[in-house]
Amino acid sequence: MTDTLIAIISIFIGMLGAILLGVIKKKYTMGFTGNTIAGIFGSIFFIKIFGRLGFDPMSIMKSGDINYILFSINVLVSLLGGALGLIFTKLIVTKINKVD
C-alpha cells in the first residue's frame, strides 16, 4: 500500500461514517450527496489536525510496511471525523436556515 492509497481509504471511511450516521440518526441527514460531501471534508479535516500525532499516511508507511496499529487509529479518526463533519455541517445549515 502507498501513502496515497491510505489517504484515499481514509477519505472513503470518513464518507462512510457520515452516511452511516445519516442512516442511523435521521435528524442529521442531509441526503446522500450532502452526507458524502460532509463526510469527505470532515475526514480530511480531522486527519490533517490529528494526523500530526503520528497516524497520518506517511507515518503509517514510514518503515516500508504497513503499521496496522497506526492504520486502525487512522481509520477510527476518519470514521469519527466524517460523522462529526456531518453533525457540524447540519448545525450550520440549521442556523443559516433559521436566520431567513
N, C-alpha and C positions, 0 to 999 in steps of 0.2 A: 504494500500500500504506500502511496505517496502522501505528502502533506496536502496536496490539492484534493485528493480523494477523501481524506479525513475531513477536510473543511466542507466539502460537498455533503458528506454523510451527516455532519453536524447541522448544516442548514436544513437538510431533509428531516432530521429528527425534531428540530425546532418547529418546522411546519407541521409535522405530525402531532406534536404536543398541543399546538393551538387548535388544530382540527378536532382532536380528541376532547379537549376542554369544551369546545363549542358543542360537541355532541352530548357530553355529559351534563353540562350546565347550559341550558338553553338561554339563560339570561345574558350570557356573554357572547353569544354567537353573532357574527356579522355576515353570515353566508359563507359559502365555501371559499370564494375568492378573497373576501376580506379576512377570513381566518388564516388563509395561506399567506397573504402579504404580511399580516401582523406577526405570524409565527416566524417568517423568514427574518424580518427586521429585529424581532425580539431575540432570536437565537444569535444573530450576528452581534448585536449589542452586548449581550451577556458574555459571549465568548471573547470579544475584544476587551471587555472590562476585567473579567475574572480569569481569562487565559494567562494573564501576567503572573498568576500564581504558579504556573508551571504545567498546565494541561492544555496548552494550545497545540495545534497540529505539528508545529516544528519540534516542540519538546517531546511529543509522543514518538516521533520518528528519529530522535536525536542519535540513538545508538545504531541506527540502520534497521532495527527490528521494531515491531510494534510493542509499546509498553501498554499492556492491556489494562492495568490499573488506571493509568492516566487517560486512556481511551474511554474507559467506563465513566470516569468523572466528567470527561468532556461530553459524553452522551447525556448524562444526567443534567448537567448545566444547560445544554442545548434544549432539552425537553422542558426544563423549568423556564428557561428564557423565552421559549415560544409561547408557553401558557401565560406567563406574566406579561409578555408583549401584547397578547390578545386582551388581557384584563385592562392594562393601561390604555390601550387604544380604544376600547369600548367606553371606558370612563371619560376620555377626552371627547369622543364623539357625542356621548350623552350630554356633557357640559355644553358643548357647542350648540347642540340642538335645542337645549333649554333656553339659551340666550335669544334665539329667534322667536 
